[in-house]
């Protein structure tokens, strides 16, 4: 798989301060019947800092954005950014991961999108308070 897009998501759940990533993985496998979590990477607060977590391997198609699963990398930031602003540390770490992936796969800035920008089905993902325009200006 050669990704042409990077799609940013939020979990739309409150980060519990413990590993929610495993619960998301189990939900995707049990409730949705998928082989693994739908995203390639996650960013979550773990104890005293945000960490990057591996989901699906980057060379495998995702299950995170219908119509882009076979040619995109999905990144899920754990939290509900309809209700709260993304924490600065998580925002900065997501920028770092996105810059790294853009360099590896030669993905242009305009192809770094929020899920809502592709889905157009009323979803707010990656959250009403996640400003994709501001995010893109920083990458």
N, C-alpha and C positions, 0 to 999 in steps of 0.2 A: 504494500500500500504506500503510495506517495501522497501525503497530505497536501492539500492546496489551501486549506482553511484551518484556523484555530477558533474554536467556539467556546466562549466563556459561559459558565452556568453558576447558579447558586443552589444549595440543597433545599432552600425554602424551609429549613428547619432551624430551630435554635441550636447553636453549638453547645453541647452539654459540658464542654471542658474536658471530656474524655474522648476516646476514639469513637466517633460517630461513623467514620469511614467503613468500618466493619459492618455496622448495622445497615448502611446504604448498600453495601455489597450483598448482604444476605437478603435484603428486600428485593433487589434486582434479580437475584437467583431464584428465590422462593416464590415471590408474588408475581413476578413477570416471566419467570421460566427461562431467563437468559443464562448463558454459560458463565458469565462473570459480571462484575459491575460494568455499567455502560460507559464510564469515563476512562480516559487514559491516565489522568492525573487528578489528584485532589490536593487542596491546601486547607489545613485544619490546625486550630490551636491545640497544642498537646503539652499540657503542664505549664511550661513557662515560655513557650515560643510557638510560632507557626512553623509547620513542617510540610514539605512536599511529600505526598504519598503516591505510590504507583498503583494504578488500576489495571486496565488492559495494557498489554504490551503495545508500544507505539506503532508497530508494524501490523497490528491487527485492526480490522474495522471496529469502530465503536458502536454503541447503541445509545446515543445521546441526542441526536438531531436528525429526524427523518429527512432524507434527501441529501444529507451530507455525511452519513455514517461511514461510507466507504472512502472518503477523501478528506477527512478532517481529524484533528486531534481535539478531544473534549477535555476541558479543565473545569472541575467543580470546586468552587470555594464554599466550604461548609459554613452556613449561616443563612439567615433570612434577611436579605437586603431590600425587601419591600418595607420592612419595619425599621431597620437600623442602617446607618452608614457602614460600609465595609471598614473593618479596622485597618488603620494605616499600615501596620506590619503585614497583614494578609495582602492588601492591595499591592504593596511594594514587592512582596515575594511573587505574586502573580505576574507582575510586570517583568521580573527577572526570568521567570520560567518562559513567558511568552517571547521575550527577546531571544533567549537561547534557542527555542524551537524555530523561530523565524530564521535565525542564522543557519541552523542545520538544514531546514527544508526549503529555504529561500522563499518564504511566504511574505508577500507584501503587506504593509500596514492595513490597507483597505480590506484585506481578507481575514482580519482579526475581528470577529463579530460576537455580539451577544446573541444568545439563543433566540431571543425575541425578534432580532433583526432578520432572521431567516424564517422562523416558524410562522409568524404573522397570524397566530391563532388566538391572540389575546393574552398569551403568557407574558409575564413581566421579566422573566429570567434573562439576565442574572440579577434581577431585582430593580424596583423602581428607583432605588437610591444608588445603584451602580451606574455611573455615568460613562457609557461606552465612548462618547466623543472625547471626554477628558482622558480616559484610559488610553485611547489611540494616540492622542497628542504626546503622551509620555513614552511611548514605545518608539 
